Amino acid sequence: MPELSTLFNPRSVVLVGATDRSTWSKMAFDNLRLLGFQGRVHLVSRSGGSAHGQPTFTSVMEIGEPVDVALLMLPIAAMNDALRDLGAAGITSAVVLAGGFAETGPEGRALQDEMVATARSLGIRLLGPNCLGFINFNTGGVCWTGSMRTPPLKGGISIVSQSGAVATVMKHFAHQHGIGLNVVAATGNEAVLGLADVVDYLVDDPATRVITVFAESVRDTALLTHAARRALRVGKPIVLLKVGRSEITVQAAQSHTGSLVGDDSVFDGVCQQLGLVRVRSIEELMFTAALLEKTGVLQGEGVAVLSASGGMGELAADYADLEGVDLPRLAAGTLAALSSTLPPMATPANPLDLTGAVVNKPELFLDCMQALEQDPAVSVLVCVFDVPTDLNNDWAPFAVGSLQAIGRFKPEGRVRFLAISNTVKYVSDRSRAEVEAAGMPYLPCGLDVGMKALRHALRWSAWQREGAGAASTPPAHVATPACLPTSEAESMAYLAGAGVVVVPQVLAASEAMAASAAAAMGGPVVLKIASPDIAHKTEVGGVLLNLQGDAAVAEGFRRIVSSAQSALPEARLDGVVVSPMRRGGVELFVGVRRDEQWGHVMALGLGGVWIEALKDVSLRVLPVSPAEVRRMVTELRGASLLDGFRGATPVNLDELARMVSRIGDAALALGDTLDTLEVNPLLAEGDRIEALDALATYR
């Protein structure tokens, strides 16, 4: 959204409601001075006079020159008049501080709607209400009513937060740990501009290299999807912390922002689908962003770790194992090169312990990193080292010598390099200056958070290399049927017409028809009650397995009909479905349901009774391509069952992906009224991928 450049890169600012009596006004004015804003700053106060040592205007119209953005620090009752004043002055961007709008309930919602209508009629873009505003650290342009304390460092990481307080915590945390920032924006109630709008703008912002997000809800899912796919295409990471995992959080977010949080498991799937890096804490958020800013796209999965402590190396190995980070065995040539460099008591390995010899010989850092860089399995090199906050002590010679040795390491080609502290460290002005002088990519995040951040960076880099995130479109041959399928037989017939392989079925209205159909199938059969009023057939005794012979099939027919009539006397019975009995293979579940925020969502997991017992599923918003289905399969804990587990026939994953993708396309073709479409089980064995049962329901 390029038009937001005027808002976030203003050349002039007006503070409306400026007064020495307001803490908000004083902080907003001081922040402009603290960041060294070089543009014009105007003050407007209806009562006139001066504020913050500067004359005020009684209206924006009095200024008499163009102004890029207005910060409105006014009560609700004065808001619409102030907007009309902005409109008359030609100002098209404004930040609204005041709360008391939609977050308070229906009356507040009505006031917010009135304000939005006024703003839209005047062509004014609003950030807020109920927000602290924005900061641009690189240009000094700021409309921020919160405390700044000290100006955080300039950098390439931008923050978008639906909570102003969380944004404040994030920027303070960044400063404490030497992380440079670009834009910080708090979106508040998102009456006009929302989180997705700001993210979409930052994708195009050349000063932003990594986007971080704190979200309570996603209102514009279509725009966020569009922005995320563009970010993935241009190689700009989006690292996101979203609340909503607990029911308590859902309730709190509703009262805080007046919006729904959404199904959290669906959002996990969305992140996987769109290449959004989802984290679980502010620490993880900021350090993952800092790591990605330093490394960009990683060229492989292998990580090598070296440390001056064997114990810290062991901790690194444990943390890496917990996060699924690969510490590969080193090649023979690498081990030989390390052996010629290390002291006799050291053992070449990954992680690598430099031993206490490094205290007297800091150049061991450089020599060993240069040897590790040549290993073909290593793509990321992590040096565990604490940059001290105070160099006026006995360890200063070792610290300075080590910093210089590590700083001289400049990897070439595909290997990326990071120095990570042993534990989370505060970065002082002195230590930051030493790191900058050494030219060392340093993360003071500690090994635990560091391995989490590295896992996220490796996953995002894999998305980049795989070209994930591209939009899928359903094939043209899947057309909406004239009559929507409701029964199992109709649903199976519809799927077959959409290119899904389904088990043969015959609808029998009598015992004789059932026996005849079973005989024609030439083996054991399954009988299932056919009724538009019975969704869960097993619960009413409506399924019998492994029947063979005319007598057994006829008896089965009678038992199923009798059981269904006893359990649900009012149910309409169409007869009994006869299908050949299938054995072996892996039973999968493919289900589609409509999510209120994201539309139709597909779940893929282990089928049969395991879907409820294990809840081992991967989720995606439709449509999904076969390539996306392959990625879904890798996320299942039971994925190894498809690879020929204990001598079983391996499943043709390409054929499985094609079949699951077709089920998704068929679900979309049923239209917006579709509530659920379930295929359970989808039997997979070798090249045979076959739907054994299916049912569609509608809203």
C-alpha positions as CSV (number, residue, x, y, z in Angstrom):
1,M,0.0,0.0,0.0
2,P,2.4,2.7,-1.2
3,E,0.0,5.6,-0.4
4,L,0.7,5.0,3.3
5,S,4.2,6.4,2.7
6,T,2.9,9.9,3.5
7,L,1.7,8.6,6.9
8,F,4.8,6.7,8.0
9,N,7.3,9.1,6.3
10,P,5.9,12.5,7.1
11,R,7.7,15.8,6.2
12,S,5.4,17.8,8.5
13,V,3.2,17.0,11.5
14,V,0.5,18.7,13.4
15,L,-0.4,17.9,17.0
16,V,-4.1,18.7,17.5
17,G,-5.1,19.1,21.1
18,A,-1.6,20.2,22.2
19,T,-1.4,21.5,25.8
20,D,1.1,21.6,28.6
21,R,-1.5,20.0,30.8
22,S,-1.5,16.7,28.9
23,T,1.1,14.0,29.5
24,W,0.2,12.6,26.1
25,S,0.8,15.9,24.3
26,K,4.1,16.5,26.1
27,M,5.4,13.0,25.2
28,A,4.3,13.3,21.6
29,F,6.1,16.7,21.3
30,D,9.2,15.4,23.1
31,N,9.4,12.3,20.9
32,L,9.7,14.5,17.8
33,R,12.6,16.3,19.4
34,L,14.2,13.2,20.8
35,L,14.3,11.5,17.4
36,G,15.6,14.6,15.6
37,F,12.6,15.2,13.3
38,Q,13.7,17.7,10.7
39,G,10.3,18.5,9.3
40,R,7.8,21.2,10.4
41,V,5.9,20.6,13.7
42,H,2.6,22.6,14.2
43,L,0.5,22.7,17.3
44,V,-3.2,23.3,17.4
45,S,-5.2,24.2,20.5
46,R,-8.8,25.4,20.4
47,S,-8.0,27.9,23.2
48,G,-4.9,29.3,21.5
49,G,-1.9,30.5,23.3
50,S,1.3,28.4,23.5
51,A,2.2,24.8,24.3
52,H,5.6,23.2,24.9
53,G,7.2,26.6,24.4
54,Q,5.7,27.1,20.9
55,P,2.8,29.2,19.6
56,T,-0.4,27.3,18.7
57,F,-3.1,27.7,16.1
58,T,-6.7,27.5,17.0
59,S,-7.5,25.3,13.9
60,V,-5.6,23.3,11.3
61,M,-6.9,25.6,8.6
62,E,-5.0,28.5,10.2
63,I,-1.7,26.8,9.5
64,G,-1.9,27.8,5.8
65,E,0.5,25.3,4.4
66,P,0.4,21.5,3.6
67,V,0.7,19.1,6.4
68,D,1.3,15.4,6.0
69,V,-0.1,13.9,9.1
70,A,-2.2,14.9,12.2
71,L,-2.1,13.4,15.6
72,L,-5.5,13.9,17.2
73,M,-5.3,14.0,21.0
74,L,-8.9,15.0,21.6
75,P,-12.0,13.7,23.4
76,I,-14.5,11.7,21.5
77,A,-17.1,14.6,21.3
78,A,-14.6,16.8,19.4
79,M,-13.5,14.2,17.0
80,N,-15.8,14.7,14.0
81,D,-15.3,18.5,14.1
82,A,-11.6,18.0,14.1
83,L,-11.8,15.6,11.1
84,R,-13.8,18.2,9.2
85,D,-11.0,20.8,10.0
86,L,-8.4,18.3,8.6
87,G,-10.5,17.8,5.5
88,A,-10.8,21.5,4.9
89,A,-7.0,21.8,5.2
90,G,-6.3,18.9,2.8
91,I,-4.8,16.5,5.4
92,T,-5.4,12.9,4.4
93,S,-3.6,11.0,7.2
94,A,-4.4,11.1,10.9
95,V,-3.7,9.2,14.1
96,V,-6.4,8.9,16.7
97,L,-5.3,8.5,20.4
98,A,-8.7,8.4,22.2
99,G,-10.2,5.2,23.5
100,G,-13.9,4.6,24.3
101,F,-14.9,3.4,20.9
102,A,-15.7,-0.1,19.6
103,E,-13.6,-1.8,22.3
104,T,-16.3,-0.7,24.9
105,G,-19.4,-2.2,23.3
106,P,-22.3,-1.2,21.1
107,E,-22.4,2.5,22.0
108,G,-18.7,2.9,21.4
109,R,-19.1,1.0,18.1
110,A,-21.7,3.5,17.0
111,L,-19.4,6.4,17.8
112,Q,-16.6,4.7,15.9
113,D,-18.8,4.1,12.9
114,E,-19.8,7.8,12.9
115,M,-16.2,8.9,13.0
116,V,-15.2,6.5,10.2
117,A,-18.0,7.7,8.0
118,T,-16.8,11.3,8.5
119,A,-13.2,10.3,7.7
120,R,-14.1,8.4,4.6
121,S,-16.3,11.2,3.3
122,L,-13.3,13.5,3.6
123,G,-10.7,11.0,2.2
124,I,-8.8,10.7,5.5
125,R,-6.9,7.5,6.4
126,L,-7.1,6.9,10.2
127,L,-4.7,4.9,12.3
128,G,-6.5,4.0,15.5
129,P,-8.5,5.0,17.5
130,N,-7.3,3.7,20.8
131,C,-3.7,3.6,19.7
132,L,-0.4,5.2,20.6
133,G,0.5,5.9,17.0
134,F,3.7,5.3,15.0
135,I,7.5,5.9,15.0
136,N,9.9,6.0,12.1
137,F,13.3,5.7,13.7
138,N,15.2,6.1,10.5
139,T,13.6,9.4,9.4
140,G,12.6,10.8,12.9
141,G,9.0,11.1,11.8
142,V,6.9,10.2,14.8
143,C,3.3,10.5,16.1
144,W,3.7,8.5,19.3
145,T,2.1,9.4,22.6
146,G,4.0,6.8,24.6
147,S,7.2,7.0,26.5
148,M,10.4,6.8,24.4
149,R,13.0,6.8,27.2
150,T,16.0,6.6,24.9
151,P,15.8,6.4,21.2
152,P,16.2,2.7,20.1
153,L,18.8,2.0,17.4
154,K,18.1,2.6,13.7
155,G,17.8,-0.6,11.8
156,G,15.8,-2.7,9.3
157,I,13.2,-4.4,11.6
158,S,9.7,-2.9,11.7
159,I,7.0,-3.6,14.3
160,V,3.2,-3.8,13.7
161,S,1.2,-4.3,16.9
162,Q,-2.5,-4.2,17.7
163,S,-1.5,-3.3,21.3
164,G,0.4,-0.1,21.9
165,A,1.7,-1.4,25.3
166,V,3.1,-4.5,23.6
167,A,4.7,-2.3,20.9
168,T,6.3,-0.3,23.7
169,V,7.7,-3.4,25.4
170,M,9.1,-4.6,22.1
171,K,10.9,-1.4,21.2
172,H,12.4,-1.2,24.7
173,F,13.5,-4.8,24.5
174,A,15.1,-4.1,21.1
175,H,17.1,-1.2,22.6
176,Q,18.3,-3.3,25.6
177,H,19.6,-6.0,23.3
178,G,21.2,-3.9,20.5
179,I,18.5,-4.5,17.9
180,G,17.9,-1.7,15.4
181,L,14.4,-0.7,14.4
182,N,12.7,1.1,11.4
183,V,9.0,1.6,11.8
184,V,6.9,0.9,14.9
185,A,3.1,1.1,14.4
186,A,0.3,0.4,16.9
187,T,-3.0,-0.1,15.1
188,G,-5.5,-0.1,18.0
189,N,-9.1,-0.6,17.0
190,E,-8.3,-0.6,13.3
191,A,-11.3,1.5,12.4
192,V,-9.8,2.2,8.9
193,L,-6.2,1.1,8.7
194,G,-5.5,-2.3,10.1
195,L,-2.7,-4.6,10.7
196,A,-2.9,-6.1,7.2
197,D,-2.7,-2.6,5.6
198,V,0.5,-1.8,7.5
199,V,2.1,-5.1,6.8
200,D,1.2,-4.7,3.1
201,Y,2.9,-1.3,3.1
202,L,6.0,-2.6,4.8
203,V,6.4,-5.3,2.2
204,D,7.2,-2.5,-0.3
205,D,9.1,-0.3,2.2
206,P,12.8,-0.5,1.2
207,A,14.0,0.4,4.7
208,T,12.2,-2.6,6.2
209,R,14.1,-5.9,5.9
210,V,12.1,-7.9,8.5
211,I,8.5,-7.4,9.6
212,T,7.4,-8.3,13.1
213,V,3.8,-8.5,14.2
214,F,1.9,-8.8,17.4
215,A,-1.7,-9.7,16.6
216,E,-4.8,-10.3,18.7
217,S,-7.0,-10.9,15.6
218,V,-6.8,-10.7,11.8
219,R,-9.7,-8.7,10.4
220,D,-8.7,-8.5,6.7
221,T,-7.6,-12.1,6.0
222,A,-7.6,-11.5,2.2
223,L,-5.2,-8.6,2.4
224,L,-2.9,-10.3,4.9
225,T,-2.8,-13.3,2.6
226,H,-1.9,-11.1,-0.3
227,A,0.8,-9.3,1.7
228,A,2.3,-12.5,3.0
229,R,2.6,-14.1,-0.4
230,R,4.3,-10.9,-1.8
231,A,6.7,-10.9,1.2
232,L,7.6,-14.5,0.5
233,R,8.2,-13.7,-3.2
234,V,10.6,-10.8,-2.4
235,G,12.4,-12.6,0.4
236,K,11.1,-10.4,3.3
237,P,10.4,-12.4,6.5
238,I,7.3,-11.8,8.5
239,V,7.7,-13.0,12.1
240,L,4.4,-13.1,14.0
241,L,3.3,-13.5,17.6
242,K,-0.5,-14.0,17.8
243,V,-2.5,-14.6,21.0
244,G,-5.5,-16.9,21.0
245,R,-4.2,-20.3,22.1
246,S,-6.3,-20.3,25.3
247,E,-10.0,-19.6,25.9
248,I,-9.0,-16.9,28.4
249,T,-7.0,-15.1,25.8
250,V,-9.9,-15.2,23.4
251,Q,-12.2,-13.5,25.9
252,A,-9.5,-10.9,26.8
253,A,-8.9,-10.0,23.1
254,Q,-12.6,-9.6,22.5
255,S,-12.8,-7.0,25.4
256,H,-9.6,-5.4,24.3
257,T,-10.2,-4.9,20.6
258,G,-13.9,-5.7,20.2
259,S,-13.1,-8.4,17.7
260,L,-12.9,-12.2,17.4
261,V,-9.5,-13.9,17.7
262,G,-10.4,-16.9,15.4
263,D,-9.6,-20.5,15.5
264,D,-5.9,-20.8,16.6
265,S,-5.3,-24.2,14.9
266,V,-6.5,-22.7,11.6
267,F,-4.1,-19.8,12.1
268,D,-1.2,-22.3,12.6
269,G,-2.1,-23.8,9.2
270,V,-2.3,-20.4,7.6
271,C,1.2,-19.5,8.8
272,Q,2.5,-22.7,7.3
273,Q,0.7,-22.0,4.1
274,L,1.8,-18.4,3.7
275,G,5.3,-18.6,5.1
276,L,4.6,-16.6,8.2
277,V,7.1,-17.4,11.0
278,R,4.9,-17.9,14.1
279,V,6.7,-17.6,17.5
280,R,5.5,-17.9,21.2
281,S,7.2,-15.0,23.0
282,I,8.4,-11.4,22.6
283,E,12.0,-12.7,23.1
284,E,11.6,-15.3,20.4
285,L,9.9,-12.7,18.2
286,M,12.6,-10.0,18.4
287,F,15.6,-12.3,18.3
288,T,14.2,-14.3,15.4
289,A,13.8,-11.1,13.5
290,A,17.3,-10.0,14.4
291,L,18.8,-13.3,13.3
292,L,16.9,-13.2,9.9
293,E,18.0,-9.6,9.3
294,K,21.6,-10.7,9.8
295,T,21.5,-13.9,7.7
296,G,18.9,-13.5,5.1
297,V,18.0,-16.8,3.3
298,L,20.1,-19.7,4.6
299,Q,21.4,-22.0,1.9
300,G,21.1,-25.3,3.7
301,E,20.1,-27.1,6.9
302,G,23.4,-28.0,8.6
303,V,24.6,-26.0,11.6
304,A,28.0,-26.2,13.3
305,V,28.6,-24.9,16.8
306,L,31.8,-24.0,18.5
307,S,32.4,-22.8,22.0
308,A,35.1,-22.3,24.6
309,S,33.1,-24.6,26.9
310,G,32.3,-28.3,26.5
311,G,29.3,-27.9,28.8
312,M,27.8,-25.1,26.7
313,G,28.4,-27.2,23.6
314,E,26.5,-30.0,25.1
315,L,23.6,-27.7,26.0
316,A,23.7,-26.4,22.4
317,A,23.4,-30.0,21.2
318,D,20.4,-30.6,23.4
319,Y,18.6,-27.4,22.4
320,A,19.3,-28.2,18.8
321,D,17.8,-31.6,19.2
322,L,14.7,-30.2,20.9
323,E,14.1,-27.7,18.0
324,G,14.9,-30.2,15.2
325,V,18.1,-28.3,14.2
326,D,20.6,-30.5,12.4
327,L,24.1,-30.6,13.7
328,P,25.7,-32.8,11.1
329,R,28.8,-35.0,11.5
330,L,31.9,-33.3,10.1
331,A,33.6,-34.5,7.0
332,A,37.0,-36.3,7.3
333,G,38.8,-33.3,5.8
334,T,37.2,-31.0,8.3
335,L,38.2,-33.2,11.2
336,A,41.8,-33.4,9.9
337,A,42.0,-29.6,9.6
338,L,40.7,-29.1,13.1
339,S,43.1,-31.7,14.5
340,S,46.0,-29.8,13.1
341,T,44.7,-26.6,14.7
342,L,43.4,-27.6,18.1
343,P,45.5,-28.4,21.2
344,P,46.1,-32.1,21.9
345,M,43.4,-32.4,24.6
346,A,40.7,-31.2,22.3
347,T,38.5,-33.6,20.2
348,P,37.2,-32.4,16.8
349,A,33.4,-32.7,16.7
350,N,30.2,-30.8,16.2
351,P,29.6,-29.0,18.6
352,L,33.3,-28.2,18.9
353,D,34.9,-27.5,22.3
354,L,37.9,-25.2,21.9
355,T,38.9,-25.9,25.5
356,G,40.5,-23.5,27.9
357,A,43.4,-23.1,25.5
358,V,41.5,-20.3,23.8
359,V,42.1,-18.1,26.8
360,N,45.7,-17.8,25.9
361,K,45.2,-18.3,22.1
362,P,42.0,-16.4,21.0
363,E,43.0,-16.9,17.3
364,L,41.7,-20.5,17.8
365,F,38.2,-19.0,17.2
366,L,39.2,-17.8,13.7
367,D,41.3,-20.8,12.7
368,C,38.5,-23.3,13.7
369,M,35.8,-21.3,12.0
370,Q,37.7,-21.1,8.8
371,A,38.1,-24.9,8.9
372,L,34.4,-25.5,9.7
373,E,33.4,-23.1,6.9
374,Q,34.9,-25.6,4.3
375,D,32.7,-28.5,5.5
376,P,30.1,-29.3,2.7
377,A,27.4,-30.1,5.3
378,V,27.7,-26.8,7.1
379,S,25.5,-23.9,6.1
380,V,25.3,-22.0,9.4
381,L,28.2,-21.5,11.8
382,V,27.4,-20.5,15.4
383,C,30.1,-19.2,17.7
384,V,29.0,-19.2,21.3
385,F,30.5,-16.1,22.9
386,D,29.5,-13.5,25.5
387,V,30.4,-9.9,24.6
388,P,31.0,-8.4,28.0
389,T,29.0,-5.3,29.1
390,D,32.1,-4.0,31.0
391,L,35.7,-4.3,29.7
392,N,37.3,-2.9,32.8
393,N,38.2,-6.1,34.5
394,D,40.7,-9.0,34.5
395,W,39.0,-10.7,31.5
396,A,39.3,-7.7,29.3
397,P,42.4,-8.9,27.4
398,F,40.7,-12.2,26.6
399,A,37.5,-10.5,25.6
400,V,39.2,-8.0,23.3
401,G,41.4,-10.6,21.7
402,S,38.5,-12.9,21.1
403,L,36.3,-10.2,19.7
404,Q,39.1,-9.2,17.3
405,A,39.6,-12.9,16.2
406,I,35.9,-13.6,15.8
407,G,35.4,-10.3,13.9
408,R,38.1,-11.2,11.4
409,F,36.1,-14.2,10.3
410,K,34.3,-13.2,7.1
411,P,32.6,-16.2,5.5
412,E,32.4,-16.4,1.8
413,G,29.7,-18.1,-0.4
414,R,26.9,-20.0,1.1
415,V,27.9,-20.2,4.8
416,R,26.2,-17.7,7.2
417,F,27.8,-16.8,10.5
418,L,26.4,-15.8,13.9
419,A,27.9,-15.2,17.3
420,I,25.4,-16.1,20.0
421,S,25.7,-15.4,23.8
422,N,25.6,-18.2,26.3
423,T,22.6,-16.7,28.1
424,V,20.3,-13.7,27.4
425,K,22.5,-10.6,27.8
426,Y,22.0,-6.9,28.1
427,V,23.9,-4.9,25.5
428,S,25.6,-1.8,26.9
429,D,26.7,1.2,24.9
430,R,30.3,0.0,25.3
431,S,29.6,-3.6,24.3
432,R,27.6,-2.4,21.3
433,A,30.5,-0.2,20.2
434,E,32.9,-3.2,20.5
435,V,30.6,-5.4,18.4
436,E,30.3,-2.7,15.7
437,A,34.0,-2.2,15.7
438,A,34.7,-5.9,15.3
439,G,32.0,-6.2,12.5
440,M,30.6,-9.3,14.3
441,P,27.0,-10.4,13.8
442,Y,26.1,-10.8,17.4
443,L,22.9,-12.0,19.0
444,P,22.7,-11.7,22.8
445,C,19.8,-14.1,23.0
446,G,21.3,-17.1,24.7
447,L,21.5,-20.6,23.3
448,D,18.0,-21.7,24.2
449,V,16.2,-18.8,22.4
450,G,19.0,-18.8,19.8
451,M,18.2,-22.3,18.7
452,K,14.5,-21.5,18.5
453,A,15.3,-18.5,16.3
454,L,17.6,-20.6,14.2
455,R,14.9,-23.2,13.7
456,H,12.5,-20.5,12.5
457,A,15.1,-19.1,10.2
458,L,15.8,-22.5,8.7
459,R,12.1,-23.1,8.1
460,W,11.6,-19.7,6.5
461,S,14.7,-20.3,4.3
462,A,13.3,-23.7,3.2
463,W,10.0,-21.9,2.2
464,Q,12.1,-19.5,0.2
465,R,14.1,-22.2,-1.6
466,E,11.0,-24.3,-2.3
467,G,9.0,-21.3,-3.6
468,A,6.2,-21.9,-1.1
469,G,3.3,-19.5,-0.7
470,A,2.2,-19.3,-4.3
471,A,-1.6,-19.0,-4.6
472,S,-3.5,-22.1,-5.8
473,T,-6.5,-22.0,-8.1
474,P,-9.0,-24.8,-8.6
475,P,-8.9,-26.6,-11.9
476,A,-11.5,-25.5,-14.4
477,H,-13.1,-29.0,-14.8
478,V,-14.6,-28.9,-11.3
479,A,-18.0,-27.3,-11.8
480,T,-20.7,-26.6,-9.2
481,P,-23.3,-29.4,-9.5
482,A,-26.9,-28.6,-10.3
483,C,-28.1,-30.5,-7.2
484,L,-25.9,-30.4,-4.1
485,P,-25.0,-33.9,-2.8
486,T,-26.4,-34.7,0.7
487,S,-26.2,-38.4,1.2
488,E,-23.1,-40.6,1.3
489,A,-23.9,-42.1,-2.1
490,E,-24.5,-38.7,-3.7
491,S,-21.3,-37.3,-2.1
492,M,-19.2,-40.3,-3.3
493,A,-20.7,-39.9,-6.8
494,Y,-19.9,-36.2,-6.8
495,L,-16.3,-36.8,-5.8
496,A,-15.9,-39.5,-8.5
497,G,-17.0,-36.9,-11.0
498,A,-14.4,-34.5,-9.7
499,G,-11.6,-37.0,-10.4
500,V,-11.4,-38.6,-6.9
501,V,-11.0,-42.4,-6.9
502,V,-13.8,-43.8,-4.8
503,V,-14.6,-47.4,-3.8
504,P,-17.4,-49.0,-5.9
505,Q,-20.8,-48.7,-4.4
506,V,-24.3,-50.1,-5.0
507,L,-27.4,-48.8,-3.3
508,A,-29.6,-51.8,-2.5
509,A,-33.3,-51.4,-1.6
510,S,-33.8,-55.0,-0.7
511,E,-32.0,-58.1,0.7
512,A,-32.0,-59.7,-2.7
513,M,-30.5,-56.6,-4.3
514,A,-27.8,-56.5,-1.6
515,A,-26.9,-60.2,-2.1
516,S,-26.8,-59.8,-5.8
517,A,-24.5,-56.8,-5.6
518,A,-22.2,-58.5,-3.2
519,A,-21.9,-61.6,-5.4
520,A,-21.0,-59.4,-8.4
521,M,-18.2,-57.9,-6.3
522,G,-16.6,-61.3,-5.8
523,G,-15.4,-61.1,-2.2
524,P,-16.2,-59.9,1.3
525,V,-18.3,-56.7,1.4
526,V,-19.2,-53.8,3.7
527,L,-22.8,-52.8,4.3
528,K,-23.7,-49.3,5.4
529,I,-27.1,-47.8,6.1
530,A,-28.1,-45.1,3.5
531,S,-30.0,-42.2,5.0
532,P,-29.9,-38.4,4.6
533,D,-30.8,-38.2,8.3
534,I,-28.0,-40.4,9.6
535,A,-24.5,-38.8,9.5
536,H,-22.8,-41.1,12.0
537,K,-23.7,-44.6,10.9
538,T,-21.6,-46.6,13.3
539,E,-23.4,-45.1,16.3
540,V,-26.8,-46.5,15.2
541,G,-25.4,-50.0,14.3
542,G,-25.5,-49.0,10.6
543,V,-22.2,-50.6,9.5
544,L,-21.2,-54.2,9.1
545,L,-17.8,-55.4,7.8
546,N,-16.4,-58.4,6.1
547,L,-19.6,-60.1,5.0
548,Q,-19.6,-62.9,2.4
549,G,-22.3,-65.1,0.9
550,D,-25.9,-64.5,0.1
551,A,-27.2,-65.5,3.5
552,A,-24.7,-63.4,5.4
553,V,-25.4,-60.4,3.3
554,A,-29.2,-60.8,3.5
555,E,-29.0,-61.1,7.2
556,G,-26.7,-58.1,7.4
557,F,-29.2,-56.1,5.4
558,R,-32.0,-56.9,7.9
559,R,-29.9,-56.2,10.9
560,I,-28.7,-52.8,9.7
561,V,-32.2,-51.6,8.7
562,S,-33.7,-52.9,12.0
563,S,-31.0,-51.2,14.1
564,A,-31.3,-47.9,12.3
565,Q,-35.1,-47.9,12.6
566,S,-34.8,-48.7,16.4
567,A,-32.3,-45.9,17.0
568,L,-33.9,-43.2,14.8
569,P,-37.5,-44.1,14.0
570,E,-38.0,-40.8,12.2
571,A,-35.0,-41.2,9.9
572,R,-35.6,-41.6,6.2
573,L,-34.0,-44.8,4.9
574,D,-33.0,-45.1,1.3
575,G,-31.6,-48.7,1.7
576,V,-28.2,-50.1,2.2
577,V,-24.9,-49.3,0.4
578,V,-22.8,-52.3,-0.6
579,S,-19.1,-51.9,-1.2
580,P,-16.1,-54.3,-1.5
581,M,-14.2,-54.8,1.7
582,R,-10.8,-53.2,1.7
583,R,-7.9,-54.3,3.9
584,G,-4.4,-53.0,4.6
585,G,-3.1,-49.5,3.7
586,V,-3.2,-46.4,5.9
587,E,-6.5,-44.8,6.7
588,L,-6.4,-41.0,6.3
589,F,-9.0,-38.3,7.1
590,V,-9.6,-35.4,4.7
591,G,-12.1,-32.9,6.0
592,V,-13.2,-29.5,4.8
593,R,-15.1,-27.0,7.0
594,R,-15.9,-23.4,6.8
595,D,-14.1,-21.0,9.1
596,E,-15.7,-17.6,9.7
597,Q,-12.5,-15.7,9.1
598,W,-10.6,-17.7,6.5
599,G,-13.3,-19.5,4.5
600,H,-13.1,-23.2,3.7
601,V,-10.2,-24.9,5.5
602,M,-8.9,-28.4,4.8
603,A,-7.7,-30.8,7.5
604,L,-5.5,-33.8,6.6
605,G,-4.7,-36.4,9.2
606,L,-4.8,-40.1,10.2
607,G,-8.3,-41.4,9.6
608,G,-10.8,-43.9,11.0
609,V,-11.0,-43.7,14.8
610,W,-7.6,-42.1,15.1
611,I,-8.7,-38.7,13.9
612,E,-10.5,-38.1,17.3
613,A,-8.0,-40.0,19.4
614,L,-4.8,-38.4,18.2
615,K,-5.9,-35.1,16.6
616,D,-2.8,-35.4,14.4
617,V,-3.8,-33.1,11.6
618,S,-2.4,-30.4,9.3
619,L,-4.6,-27.5,8.2
620,R,-4.7,-25.3,5.1
621,V,-7.0,-22.7,3.6
622,L,-8.5,-23.8,0.3
623,P,-7.5,-24.1,-2.5
624,V,-4.4,-26.3,-2.0
625,S,-2.1,-27.4,-4.7
626,P,-0.5,-30.9,-4.7
627,A,2.8,-29.4,-3.6
628,E,1.1,-27.8,-0.6
629,V,-0.5,-31.2,0.3
630,R,3.0,-32.7,0.3
631,R,4.0,-30.1,2.8
632,M,0.9,-30.9,4.9
633,V,1.9,-34.6,5.0
634,T,5.4,-33.8,6.4
635,E,3.8,-32.0,9.3
636,L,1.9,-35.1,10.5
637,R,3.4,-36.9,13.5
638,G,2.2,-40.1,11.8
639,A,3.8,-39.3,8.5
640,S,6.2,-42.3,8.9
641,L,3.3,-44.6,8.5
642,L,3.1,-43.6,4.8
643,D,6.7,-44.5,4.2
644,G,6.4,-48.3,4.4
645,F,6.3,-48.6,8.2
646,R,7.3,-52.1,9.3
647,G,7.3,-53.6,5.9
648,A,4.0,-52.0,4.6
649,T,3.8,-50.9,1.0
650,P,5.0,-47.2,0.8
651,V,2.3,-44.8,-0.2
652,N,2.8,-42.9,-3.5
653,L,2.8,-39.4,-2.0
654,D,2.5,-37.7,-5.3
655,E,-0.7,-39.6,-6.1
656,L,-2.0,-38.9,-2.6
657,A,-1.3,-35.2,-3.0
658,R,-3.1,-35.1,-6.3
659,M,-6.1,-36.9,-4.8
660,V,-6.3,-34.7,-1.7
661,S,-6.0,-31.6,-3.8
662,R,-8.9,-32.7,-5.9
663,I,-11.0,-33.2,-2.8
664,G,-10.3,-29.6,-1.9
665,D,-11.2,-28.4,-5.3
666,A,-14.4,-30.4,-5.2
667,A,-15.3,-28.8,-1.9
668,L,-14.8,-25.3,-3.2
669,A,-17.0,-26.0,-6.2
670,L,-19.9,-26.8,-3.8
671,G,-20.0,-23.1,-2.9
672,D,-20.2,-20.9,0.2
673,T,-23.1,-22.8,1.6
674,L,-20.9,-25.9,2.2
675,D,-20.4,-26.4,5.9
676,T,-18.4,-29.6,5.9
677,L,-17.2,-32.2,3.5
678,E,-15.6,-35.2,5.1
679,V,-13.8,-38.2,3.5
680,N,-13.1,-40.7,6.2
681,P,-11.4,-42.9,5.6
682,L,-9.3,-42.1,2.5
683,L,-7.4,-45.4,2.1
684,A,-3.8,-45.1,0.9
685,E,-1.6,-48.1,-0.1
686,G,1.0,-47.8,-2.8
687,D,-0.5,-46.2,-5.8
688,R,-4.1,-46.9,-4.7
689,I,-5.6,-43.8,-3.1
690,E,-9.3,-44.5,-2.6
691,A,-12.2,-42.7,-0.8
692,L,-14.2,-45.2,1.2
693,D,-16.8,-42.9,2.8
694,A,-17.8,-39.3,2.3
695,L,-20.5,-36.9,3.4
696,A,-21.3,-33.2,2.7
697,T,-23.3,-30.9,5.0
698,Y,-24.5,-27.4,4.4
699,R,-25.2,-24.3,6.4
